[in-house]
Amino acid sequence: MQQTIQTTLLIIGGGPGGYVAAIRAGQLGIPTVLVEGQALGGTCLNIGCIPSKALIHVAEQFHQTSRFAGPSELGISVASPRLDIGQSVAWKDGIVDRLTTGVAALLKKHGVKVIHGWAKVLDGKQVEVDGQRIQCEHLLLATGSSSVELPMLPLGGPIISSTEALAPKTLPQHLVVVGGGYIGLELGIAYRKLGARVSVVEARERILPTYDSELTAPVAESLKKLGITLHLGHSVEGYEGGCLLARDGQGGQLRLEADQVLVAVGRRPRTQGFNLECLDLKMNGAAVAIDERCQTSMRNVWAIGDVTGEPMLAHRAMAQGEMVAEIIAGKARRFEPSAIAAVCFTDPEVVVVGKTPEQASQQGLDCIVAQFPFAANGRAMSLESKSGFVRVVARRDNHLILGWQAVGVAVSELSTAFAQSLEMGACLEDVAGTIHAHPTLGEAVQEAALRALGHALHI
């Protein structure tokens, strides 16, 4: 047996939460060991957020170029474009490689010892990695999440997860996406823009069921325009003879010929495979239960990110990781954000920050709700995208802003302004009175606040 490594902080998982915690701990002078069984950066950098946005960008560029092979109002004309999907994937992989290499360099710069291998928890103070024992004062679980699999659609061959969908060697003739949530729709739209025929099968009666129907209506219209077929209210039963089998609520069977089926029905906390059960931690359903400091039910055992459940967002994990490192360093911190932005990179994009009108109503809050359409925004017009809107939710008595929602082109870039206004306790007058640059999409944010106050200028 090798000599036991002694450290103050031991982190299991090198995804956004884990590596940010390690970097911050290193900056604070905390001896830190990070254990990662796969590539640094975790799901987000390697097979999630970053590569999916790269593929979405490729798809959008190809789609726009293909438009110019026919009549164009912009006066642009080109020959029909050709797609080299191998080169596209190589470009995407190059971005991933640069980012993961950068993470490794930052960890080294701040004195973090990285051990590549699969951790086995022995107790709250000891972990073993390939026969190497590591002893710590603080154990941080940052193991992330994994794709939910369906027993009737075991992965393999034509049945793929988002991991395989982000590294295609060839494009399918017909891709059937099982799941109408953000992962399924983001990838389904990308594949359609790359030239594949796409159908979506969703068990519920509408797409993006976690968002309200007013927000998702422009996305549904876009899917129709792109030629993506929706089969809502259908439960999947299996795949045989090259066909996906599903059944609707009335018992009618659906058979969809498909040379590839993407299973995208959600993610679950990764709590198996590293002997976590030996700690007998308090659980919150399938997730590890934590308090406002990300402390588990065991002293000096911490957990952050997807392993702690919803919202499963990389930026939440990063913020939690930074906080835990500072708590271990002796700083007084609590994880109490006013809001965490949720972004769906469909076409058009969707952003939700803070309370929706429905949530405010359910909590008995008397609120003003106002929205401003991008059809009246000059920048949106110049981007050939007039669908969608910005919506604000504010208390009626003091005009404190409680939430923002938006759907439209590039609205993901408005999410920071939305979150900042909530964290700073802004009122409608604060946003309405701030001079917004013209022409920008951000003017719709100001106009929504003005409209809530009863005097929008451009509608």
C-alpha positions as CSV (number, residue, x, y, z in Angstrom):
1,M,0.0,0.0,0.0
2,Q,1.3,3.4,-0.9
3,Q,1.8,6.1,1.7
4,T,-1.4,7.9,2.6
5,I,-1.7,11.4,1.1
6,Q,-2.7,14.0,3.7
7,T,-4.7,17.1,2.7
8,T,-7.1,19.6,4.2
9,L,-9.7,19.5,1.3
10,L,-10.5,16.5,-0.9
11,I,-12.8,17.1,-3.8
12,I,-14.5,14.2,-5.7
13,G,-15.4,15.5,-9.1
14,G,-13.6,17.9,-11.5
15,G,-16.7,19.5,-13.1
16,P,-17.6,23.2,-12.8
17,G,-18.4,23.0,-9.1
18,G,-15.4,20.9,-8.2
19,Y,-12.7,22.7,-10.2
20,V,-13.9,26.1,-9.1
21,A,-13.9,25.0,-5.5
22,A,-10.4,23.7,-5.9
23,I,-9.1,26.9,-7.6
24,R,-10.6,29.1,-4.9
25,A,-9.3,26.8,-2.1
26,G,-5.9,27.1,-3.7
27,Q,-6.1,30.8,-3.9
28,L,-6.9,30.8,-0.1
29,G,-3.9,28.6,0.7
30,I,-5.9,25.5,1.5
31,P,-4.0,22.2,0.7
32,T,-6.4,20.6,-1.8
33,V,-6.6,17.3,-3.8
34,L,-9.0,17.0,-6.6
35,V,-10.0,13.5,-7.9
36,E,-11.6,13.1,-11.3
37,G,-12.3,9.8,-13.1
38,Q,-12.7,11.3,-16.6
39,A,-11.7,14.6,-18.1
40,L,-11.4,17.8,-16.1
41,G,-14.4,20.1,-16.7
42,G,-16.9,17.3,-16.1
43,T,-20.1,17.0,-18.2
44,C,-20.4,20.7,-18.8
45,L,-17.1,21.2,-20.6
46,N,-16.8,17.8,-22.2
47,I,-20.2,16.5,-23.1
48,G,-22.7,19.1,-22.1
49,C,-23.0,22.9,-22.0
50,I,-20.0,23.9,-24.1
51,P,-20.0,21.3,-26.9
52,S,-23.8,21.6,-27.3
53,K,-23.5,25.3,-27.8
54,A,-20.7,24.8,-30.3
55,L,-22.8,22.3,-32.3
56,I,-25.8,24.7,-32.1
57,H,-23.6,27.4,-33.6
58,V,-22.5,25.1,-36.4
59,A,-26.1,24.2,-37.1
60,E,-27.2,27.9,-37.1
61,Q,-24.4,28.9,-39.5
62,F,-25.2,26.0,-41.9
63,H,-28.9,26.8,-41.7
64,Q,-28.5,30.5,-42.4
65,T,-26.1,29.8,-45.3
66,S,-28.6,27.3,-46.8
67,R,-31.2,30.0,-46.7
68,F,-29.1,32.1,-49.1
69,A,-29.0,29.4,-51.7
70,G,-32.6,30.6,-52.5
71,P,-34.2,34.0,-52.7
72,S,-33.2,36.3,-49.9
73,E,-34.6,39.6,-48.7
74,L,-31.0,40.5,-47.6
75,G,-29.8,40.3,-51.2
76,I,-27.3,37.5,-50.4
77,S,-27.0,34.6,-52.9
78,V,-24.7,31.6,-52.6
79,A,-24.4,28.1,-54.0
80,S,-25.8,25.3,-51.9
81,P,-23.5,24.7,-49.0
82,R,-22.0,21.3,-48.1
83,L,-21.4,20.1,-44.5
84,D,-18.3,18.2,-43.4
85,I,-19.7,17.0,-40.0
86,G,-16.3,15.5,-39.2
87,Q,-14.6,18.9,-39.4
88,S,-17.5,20.4,-37.4
89,V,-16.9,17.9,-34.6
90,A,-13.2,18.5,-34.7
91,W,-13.7,22.2,-34.3
92,K,-16.0,21.6,-31.4
93,D,-13.5,19.2,-29.8
94,G,-10.8,21.9,-30.2
95,I,-12.9,24.3,-28.1
96,V,-13.4,21.7,-25.5
97,D,-9.7,20.8,-25.4
98,R,-8.7,24.5,-25.0
99,L,-11.0,24.9,-22.1
100,T,-10.1,21.7,-20.3
101,T,-6.4,22.5,-20.8
102,G,-7.0,25.9,-19.3
103,V,-8.7,24.4,-16.3
104,A,-5.8,22.0,-15.7
105,A,-3.4,25.0,-15.9
106,L,-5.4,27.0,-13.4
107,L,-5.4,24.1,-11.0
108,K,-1.7,23.7,-11.3
109,K,-1.1,27.4,-10.9
110,H,-3.0,27.4,-7.6
111,G,-1.2,24.4,-6.2
112,V,-4.1,21.9,-6.5
113,K,-3.0,18.2,-6.7
114,V,-5.1,16.5,-9.4
115,I,-5.4,12.7,-9.2
116,H,-7.0,11.0,-12.2
117,G,-9.0,7.9,-11.2
118,W,-12.2,6.7,-9.7
119,A,-12.7,7.5,-6.0
120,K,-14.0,5.0,-3.4
121,V,-15.2,6.6,-0.2
122,L,-14.0,4.7,2.9
123,D,-15.5,7.1,5.5
124,G,-16.0,10.8,6.0
125,K,-12.2,11.4,6.2
126,Q,-10.7,8.8,3.8
127,V,-11.0,8.0,0.1
128,E,-9.1,5.5,-2.0
129,V,-8.2,5.9,-5.6
130,D,-6.6,3.0,-7.4
131,G,-5.0,1.7,-4.2
132,Q,-3.9,5.2,-3.2
133,R,-5.4,6.3,0.1
134,I,-6.1,10.0,0.7
135,Q,-7.0,11.4,4.1
136,C,-8.6,14.8,4.5
137,E,-10.2,17.1,7.0
138,H,-12.9,18.2,4.6
139,L,-14.6,16.0,2.0
140,L,-16.4,17.8,-0.9
141,L,-18.8,15.8,-3.1
142,A,-19.1,17.3,-6.6
143,T,-19.9,14.2,-8.6
144,G,-22.6,15.9,-10.8
145,S,-25.3,14.0,-12.6
146,S,-25.9,11.5,-15.3
147,S,-28.5,11.1,-18.1
148,V,-31.7,9.3,-17.1
149,E,-32.0,6.0,-19.1
150,L,-35.2,4.3,-20.1
151,P,-35.4,0.6,-19.5
152,M,-37.4,0.1,-22.7
153,L,-34.8,2.0,-24.7
154,P,-31.4,0.7,-23.5
155,L,-28.5,2.8,-24.9
156,G,-26.5,1.2,-27.7
157,G,-26.6,1.1,-31.5
158,P,-29.3,3.4,-32.8
159,I,-30.3,4.4,-29.3
160,I,-28.1,7.3,-28.1
161,S,-27.8,9.8,-25.3
162,S,-26.7,13.4,-25.6
163,T,-23.1,12.3,-25.3
164,E,-23.2,10.4,-28.7
165,A,-25.4,13.2,-30.2
166,L,-22.7,15.7,-29.6
167,A,-20.1,13.7,-31.5
168,P,-21.8,12.4,-34.7
169,K,-19.7,10.6,-37.3
170,T,-22.6,10.9,-39.8
171,L,-26.0,12.5,-39.6
172,P,-29.1,10.3,-39.4
173,Q,-31.8,10.5,-42.0
174,H,-34.5,10.7,-39.3
175,L,-33.7,11.4,-35.7
176,V,-36.4,10.8,-33.1
177,V,-35.9,12.7,-29.9
178,V,-37.5,11.2,-26.8
179,G,-38.1,14.1,-24.4
180,G,-39.4,17.6,-25.2
181,G,-37.3,19.4,-22.5
182,Y,-34.5,21.7,-23.1
183,I,-31.8,19.1,-23.8
184,G,-34.0,17.3,-26.4
185,L,-35.1,20.5,-28.1
186,E,-31.7,22.1,-28.2
187,L,-30.2,19.1,-29.9
188,G,-33.3,18.3,-32.0
189,I,-33.3,21.8,-33.4
190,A,-29.5,21.6,-34.1
191,Y,-29.9,18.3,-36.0
192,R,-32.8,19.7,-38.0
193,K,-30.7,22.7,-39.0
194,L,-27.9,20.4,-40.0
195,G,-30.3,18.7,-42.4
196,A,-31.7,15.7,-40.6
197,R,-35.5,15.0,-40.4
198,V,-36.5,15.3,-36.7
199,S,-39.5,14.2,-34.7
200,V,-40.0,14.8,-30.9
201,V,-41.9,12.4,-28.7
202,E,-43.0,13.9,-25.3
203,A,-45.1,12.3,-22.6
204,R,-46.7,15.5,-21.5
205,E,-49.1,17.6,-23.5
206,R,-46.6,20.4,-24.4
207,I,-42.9,21.1,-25.0
208,L,-40.7,22.6,-22.3
209,P,-43.2,21.7,-19.6
210,T,-41.2,23.5,-16.8
211,Y,-41.8,26.9,-18.6
212,D,-45.2,28.6,-19.0
213,S,-47.0,28.3,-22.3
214,E,-46.7,32.0,-23.1
215,L,-42.9,31.7,-23.0
216,T,-42.8,28.4,-25.0
217,A,-45.3,29.5,-27.8
218,P,-42.6,31.2,-29.9
219,V,-40.5,28.1,-29.6
220,A,-43.4,25.9,-30.7
221,E,-44.0,28.2,-33.7
222,S,-40.3,27.9,-34.6
223,L,-40.4,24.1,-34.4
224,K,-43.3,24.1,-36.8
225,K,-41.5,26.5,-39.2
226,L,-38.4,24.3,-39.1
227,G,-40.5,21.2,-40.0
228,I,-39.9,19.4,-36.7
229,T,-42.8,17.0,-36.0
230,L,-44.2,16.9,-32.4
231,H,-45.9,13.9,-30.9
232,L,-47.2,15.2,-27.5
233,G,-48.9,13.1,-24.9
234,H,-47.2,9.9,-26.1
235,S,-45.5,7.4,-23.8
236,V,-42.6,5.5,-25.3
237,E,-42.8,1.6,-25.3
238,G,-39.7,0.5,-27.1
239,Y,-37.8,0.3,-30.4
240,E,-38.0,-2.6,-32.8
241,G,-37.6,-3.2,-36.5
242,G,-36.2,0.2,-37.0
243,C,-39.2,1.9,-35.5
244,L,-39.8,3.7,-32.2
245,L,-43.0,2.5,-30.6
246,A,-45.2,4.9,-28.5
247,R,-48.8,5.1,-27.3
248,D,-51.0,8.1,-26.7
249,G,-53.5,8.6,-23.8
250,Q,-56.3,6.9,-25.7
251,G,-54.3,3.8,-26.3
252,G,-53.5,4.5,-30.0
253,Q,-50.1,3.2,-31.1
254,L,-47.5,5.3,-32.9
255,R,-44.8,3.8,-35.0
256,L,-42.0,6.1,-36.2
257,E,-39.3,4.8,-38.5
258,A,-36.0,6.1,-37.2
259,D,-32.4,5.3,-37.9
260,Q,-31.5,7.0,-34.6
261,V,-33.3,7.7,-31.3
262,L,-32.0,10.3,-28.9
263,V,-33.1,9.7,-25.3
264,A,-33.2,13.1,-23.5
265,V,-35.6,12.7,-20.6
266,G,-33.6,14.4,-17.9
267,R,-30.7,13.9,-15.5
268,R,-30.3,12.4,-12.1
269,P,-27.8,13.1,-9.3
270,R,-24.7,10.8,-9.5
271,T,-24.7,9.1,-6.1
272,Q,-23.7,5.6,-7.2
273,G,-20.4,4.0,-8.0
274,F,-18.1,5.6,-5.4
275,N,-19.4,3.9,-2.2
276,L,-21.2,7.0,-1.0
277,E,-23.7,4.8,0.8
278,C,-21.1,4.1,3.5
279,L,-21.6,7.6,4.8
280,D,-25.3,7.2,5.4
281,L,-26.0,10.8,4.5
282,K,-29.4,12.4,4.8
283,M,-31.0,12.4,1.3
284,N,-33.4,14.7,-0.4
285,G,-35.1,12.2,-2.7
286,A,-32.4,11.0,-5.1
287,A,-30.1,13.9,-4.2
288,V,-27.8,14.5,-1.2
289,A,-29.4,16.9,1.3
290,I,-27.6,20.1,2.1
291,D,-28.1,23.2,4.2
292,E,-27.6,26.8,3.2
293,R,-23.8,26.3,3.6
294,C,-23.8,23.2,1.4
295,Q,-23.0,21.1,4.5
296,T,-24.4,17.6,4.5
297,S,-25.8,15.8,7.5
298,M,-22.2,14.7,8.3
299,R,-19.8,17.3,9.8
300,N,-17.1,18.5,7.4
301,V,-18.7,16.6,4.5
302,W,-19.9,19.0,1.9
303,A,-21.9,18.6,-1.4
304,I,-22.4,21.0,-4.3
305,G,-23.9,21.1,-7.8
306,D,-26.1,18.5,-9.5
307,V,-25.5,15.8,-6.8
308,T,-27.6,18.0,-4.5
309,G,-30.6,18.1,-7.0
310,E,-32.4,21.0,-8.7
311,P,-31.7,23.4,-10.2
312,M,-29.0,21.4,-12.1
313,L,-27.0,24.3,-13.5
314,A,-23.3,24.7,-13.9
315,H,-23.3,28.3,-12.7
316,R,-25.1,27.2,-9.4
317,A,-22.4,24.6,-8.9
318,M,-19.6,27.1,-9.5
319,A,-21.1,29.6,-7.0
320,Q,-21.5,26.8,-4.4
321,G,-18.0,25.6,-4.9
322,E,-16.5,29.0,-4.4
323,M,-18.5,29.5,-1.3
324,V,-17.5,26.2,0.3
325,A,-13.9,26.9,-0.2
326,E,-14.3,30.3,1.5
327,I,-16.2,28.7,4.5
328,I,-13.4,26.2,4.9
329,A,-11.0,29.1,4.9
330,G,-12.9,30.6,7.8
331,K,-15.1,33.1,6.0
332,A,-18.8,33.6,6.9
333,R,-20.8,32.6,3.9
334,R,-24.3,31.3,3.1
335,F,-25.7,30.2,-0.3
336,E,-28.8,32.5,-0.5
337,P,-29.0,33.9,-4.1
338,S,-32.0,36.0,-4.9
339,A,-32.3,34.2,-8.2
340,I,-30.4,31.8,-10.5
341,A,-31.0,32.3,-14.2
342,A,-32.2,29.3,-16.2
343,V,-31.5,29.5,-19.9
344,C,-32.8,27.3,-22.7
345,F,-30.7,27.6,-25.9
346,T,-33.5,26.7,-28.3
347,D,-34.5,28.8,-31.3
348,P,-35.6,31.2,-30.0
349,E,-33.8,31.2,-26.7
350,V,-35.7,31.2,-23.4
351,V,-34.6,32.8,-20.1
352,V,-36.3,32.6,-16.7
353,V,-34.9,34.5,-13.6
354,G,-36.8,34.8,-10.3
355,K,-40.5,34.4,-9.9
356,T,-42.9,33.9,-12.8
357,P,-46.4,35.4,-12.8
358,E,-47.9,32.0,-11.8
359,Q,-45.4,31.5,-9.0
360,A,-46.1,35.0,-7.6
361,S,-49.8,34.4,-7.8
362,Q,-49.5,31.1,-6.0
363,Q,-47.6,32.8,-3.2
364,G,-50.4,35.3,-2.8
365,L,-48.4,38.3,-4.1
366,D,-50.1,41.2,-5.7
367,C,-48.0,41.9,-8.7
368,I,-47.7,44.0,-11.9
369,V,-46.9,41.9,-14.9
370,A,-45.8,43.7,-18.1
371,Q,-44.1,42.6,-21.3
372,F,-42.5,44.3,-24.3
373,P,-42.5,42.6,-27.7
374,F,-39.3,42.3,-29.8
375,A,-41.5,43.1,-32.8
376,A,-41.2,46.7,-31.6
377,N,-37.4,46.6,-31.0
378,G,-35.2,47.9,-33.8
379,R,-32.2,45.7,-33.0
380,A,-34.4,42.5,-33.1
381,M,-35.7,43.7,-36.5
382,S,-32.1,44.1,-37.8
383,L,-31.4,40.5,-36.6
384,E,-34.4,39.2,-38.6
385,S,-36.0,38.1,-35.4
386,K,-39.2,39.8,-34.3
387,S,-40.7,37.0,-32.3
388,G,-40.7,36.9,-28.5
389,F,-40.7,39.4,-25.7
390,V,-39.3,40.5,-22.3
391,R,-41.6,40.2,-19.3
392,V,-41.2,41.6,-15.9
393,V,-42.9,40.7,-12.6
394,A,-42.9,43.3,-9.8
395,R,-44.8,43.9,-6.5
396,R,-47.6,46.4,-6.9
397,D,-47.1,48.1,-3.6
398,N,-43.4,49.1,-3.8
399,H,-42.5,48.1,-7.4
400,L,-39.8,45.7,-6.2
401,I,-38.8,43.5,-9.2
402,L,-39.4,39.8,-8.4
403,G,-38.7,38.1,-11.8
404,W,-37.8,38.4,-15.4
405,Q,-38.6,36.2,-18.3
406,A,-37.7,36.5,-22.0
407,V,-38.0,34.6,-25.2
408,G,-36.2,35.7,-28.4
409,V,-33.0,35.8,-30.3
410,A,-29.9,35.9,-28.1
411,V,-31.9,36.6,-24.9
412,S,-29.4,34.4,-23.0
413,E,-27.2,37.5,-23.0
414,L,-29.8,39.4,-21.0
415,S,-29.8,36.9,-18.2
416,T,-27.0,38.7,-16.3
417,A,-28.8,42.0,-16.2
418,F,-31.9,40.2,-15.0
419,A,-30.1,38.4,-12.2
420,Q,-28.2,41.6,-11.2
421,S,-31.4,43.6,-10.9
422,L,-32.9,41.0,-8.5
423,E,-29.7,40.6,-6.4
424,M,-29.5,44.4,-6.0
425,G,-33.1,44.7,-5.1
426,A,-34.0,46.9,-8.0
427,C,-37.4,48.5,-8.5
428,L,-39.2,49.2,-11.7
429,E,-38.1,52.8,-11.5
430,D,-34.4,51.8,-11.3
431,V,-34.5,49.9,-14.6
432,A,-36.8,52.3,-16.3
433,G,-34.6,55.2,-15.3
434,T,-31.4,53.6,-16.5
435,I,-30.3,54.8,-20.0
436,H,-30.1,51.7,-22.2
437,A,-27.9,51.8,-25.3
438,H,-29.6,52.0,-28.7
439,P,-30.1,50.0,-30.7
440,T,-29.9,46.9,-28.5
441,L,-32.1,44.1,-27.3
442,G,-31.6,45.4,-23.8
443,E,-33.9,48.3,-24.7
444,A,-36.8,45.8,-24.4
445,V,-35.8,45.3,-20.7
446,Q,-36.2,49.1,-20.1
447,E,-39.4,49.2,-22.1
448,A,-40.9,46.3,-20.1
449,A,-40.2,48.2,-16.9
450,L,-41.7,51.4,-18.4
451,R,-44.8,49.5,-19.5
452,A,-45.2,48.2,-16.0
453,L,-45.2,51.8,-14.8
454,G,-47.8,52.7,-17.4
455,H,-45.8,54.6,-19.9
456,A,-43.9,52.5,-22.4
457,L,-42.4,54.7,-25.1
458,H,-42.4,52.4,-28.2
459,I,-45.7,50.6,-28.0
